[in-house]
């Protein structure tokens, strides 16, 4: 069963809770380059995996300076994989978010900090209720500088003594990125009820709070 069907099944099973969530407003999409002028040539690319790409996209859409977010797949061997292929776990891909950001507004180091605060950084076998290699947490780095910053930030977390397990997030050179099908893009906006209930039922926010309390990182959000 795909995640969409699973989310619908959960909604039917707990319609009371879903009704309450339906009353909540959908997350607001950040302003784009059209309303916040920024040359495309001045934007940089970052790529992160933290389980369900619907959730990763929703999280990073809130960050000021992030101009574009695309849900997709990276890290596998199958060319042009579909969601159904990746979800079966045999293509080697991880569900991934690729974003474009304005480094004059938000730095890559700040994006890393935000990422650490929105992933289960101790779980390398999946994320939250989603299990399997296709949901593994990964920082895909595009430049030597990104790799250096990612490795330094990971090492600092390991040395901090905050966690009783080693950081499980992989740091891997970026490869080919394949965008997911159109119906996955901006899913938190196009299907807010299903998305909000899925996120709640998957325990994502509860686990993040367990790890970080009310600390959500240092970036500015909308």
C-alpha positions in Angstrom: 0.0 0.0 0.0 1.4 3.4 -0.9 1.8 6.1 1.7 -1.2 8.0 0.2 -3.5 5.0 0.6 -2.1 4.4 4.1 -2.8 8.0 5.0 -6.4 7.7 3.7 -6.9 4.5 5.7 -5.6 6.2 8.8 -8.1 9.1 8.2 -11.0 6.7 8.0 -9.9 4.9 11.2 -9.6 8.2 13.1 -12.0 10.6 11.5 -12.5 12.5 14.7 -8.9 13.5 14.9 -8.7 14.2 11.2 -11.7 16.6 11.5 -9.8 18.6 14.0 -6.8 18.8 11.8 -8.9 19.8 8.8 -9.8 23.0 10.6 -6.1 24.0 10.7 -4.9 26.3 7.9 -2.5 24.9 5.3 1.2 25.9 5.6 2.0 29.0 3.8 4.3 28.6 0.8 7.4 30.9 1.1 7.7 33.9 -1.2 9.4 33.0 -4.5 12.1 34.7 -6.5 9.3 36.5 -8.4 8.3 38.4 -5.2 11.7 38.4 -3.6 14.0 39.4 -6.5 17.0 37.1 -6.7 18.9 36.1 -9.8 18.8 32.3 -10.5 22.5 32.5 -11.0 22.9 33.7 -7.4 21.1 30.8 -5.9 22.8 27.7 -4.6 21.6 24.1 -4.3 21.2 21.9 -1.2 19.8 18.3 -1.0 18.6 16.6 2.1 16.8 13.3 3.0 14.9 13.0 6.2 12.3 10.3 5.5 9.0 11.3 3.9 9.8 14.0 1.3 6.3 15.6 1.9 7.5 16.5 5.4 11.0 17.5 4.4 9.5 19.9 1.8 7.0 21.3 4.2 9.8 21.9 6.8 12.1 23.7 4.4 9.3 25.7 2.8 9.2 27.6 6.0 12.8 28.8 5.9 13.4 32.4 4.8 15.8 32.4 1.9 14.7 29.1 0.4 13.4 29.9 -3.0 12.4 26.6 -4.5 11.8 23.0 -3.1 11.4 19.9 -5.2 10.6 16.4 -3.8 12.4 13.6 -5.5 14.9 10.8 -5.3 18.7 10.5 -5.1 21.3 7.9 -4.2 20.2 4.9 -6.2 21.1 3.1 -9.4 17.8 2.8 -11.3 17.5 5.5 -14.0 14.5 7.8 -13.7 12.8 5.8 -10.9 9.1 6.2 -10.1 7.7 6.6 -6.7 6.3 3.1 -6.8 9.7 1.7 -7.6 11.5 3.6 -4.9 8.9 2.8 -2.3 9.5 -0.9 -2.8 13.0 -0.3 -1.5 15.0 -2.0 -4.3 16.3 1.0 -6.4 18.8 2.2 -3.8 17.3 5.7 -3.8 16.2 7.8 -0.8 13.2 10.1 -0.8 14.9 13.4 -1.1 14.3 17.2 -1.1 16.4 19.4 -3.4 16.2 23.1 -2.7 17.5 26.4 -4.1 18.5 29.0 -1.6 19.8 32.5 -1.5 23.1 32.5 0.4 22.7 36.2 1.1 19.6 35.4 3.2 20.4 31.9 4.6 23.8 30.2 4.7 24.4 26.5 4.0 25.6 26.2 7.6 22.3 27.5 8.8 20.4 25.1 6.6 22.5 22.2 8.1 21.5 23.4 11.6 17.9 23.5 10.6 18.1 20.0 9.0 19.6 18.5 12.2 16.6 19.9 14.2 14.1 18.3 11.8 15.4 14.8 11.3 15.7 11.8 13.7 19.5 12.0 13.5 19.9 8.8 15.5 17.9 6.5 13.2 19.7 5.3 10.1 17.2 2.6 9.2 14.3 4.8 8.3 12.6 7.9 9.7 9.7 7.9 12.2 7.0 5.4 11.1 8.6 5.0 7.6 11.1 2.1 7.6 13.6 1.0 5.1 16.6 2.1 3.1 14.4 4.4 0.9 13.7 6.5 4.0 17.3 6.7 5.3 18.6 10.2 6.4 21.2 11.6 4.1 22.9 14.9 3.5 23.8 14.9 -0.2 26.7 17.4 -0.7 27.3 19.3 -3.9 30.7 21.0 -3.3 33.8 20.3 -1.2 32.8 23.3 1.0 29.3 21.7 1.7 31.0 18.4 2.5 33.4 20.1 4.9 30.6 22.0 6.7 28.4 18.9 6.9 31.2 16.7 8.3 32.1 19.4 10.8 28.6 19.9 12.0 28.0 16.1 12.3 31.3 15.7 14.3 30.3 18.6 16.6 27.0 16.9 17.4 28.7 13.6 18.1 31.1 15.3 20.5 28.5 17.4 22.2 27.4 14.6 24.5 23.8 15.5 23.9 22.8 12.1 22.5 23.5 8.6 23.8 23.9 7.2 20.3 26.2 8.2 17.4 24.7 10.4 14.6 23.3 8.0 12.0 22.9 10.5 9.1 25.0 9.7 6.1 27.0 12.4 4.2 27.3 11.5 0.6 28.3 13.2 -2.6 25.3 14.3 -4.6 24.4 12.3 -7.7 21.5 12.4 -10.2 18.4 13.9 -8.7 15.0 12.7 -10.1 12.0 14.8 -9.3 9.0 12.8 -8.0 5.7 12.8 -9.8 3.7 16.1 -9.9 1.2 14.9 -7.3 3.9 14.7 -4.7 5.0 18.3 -5.2 3.7 20.7 -2.5 1.7 17.8 -1.1 1.3 19.6 2.2 -0.6 22.4 0.4 -2.5 20.4 -2.2 -3.7 17.7 0.3 -3.5 19.5 3.7 -5.9 17.2 5.6 -4.1 14.0 4.4 -0.7 15.5 5.0 -1.4 16.8 8.5 -2.9 13.6 9.7 -0.1 11.5 8.1 2.5 13.6 9.8 0.7 13.4 13.2 0.1 9.7 12.9 3.7 9.0 11.9 4.9 10.6 15.1 7.4 12.9 13.4 6.9 16.0 15.5 6.6 14.1 18.8 10.0 12.4 18.1 11.6 15.7 17.1 10.4 17.3 20.4 11.8 14.3 22.3 15.2 14.9 20.7 15.3 18.7 20.8 12.5 20.1 23.0 11.4 23.4 21.6 14.7 24.1 19.8 14.0 24.4 16.1 17.4 25.7 15.0 18.7 29.2 14.3 17.3 30.1 10.8 14.6 32.6 10.3 11.2 31.1 9.3 8.2 32.7 7.7 
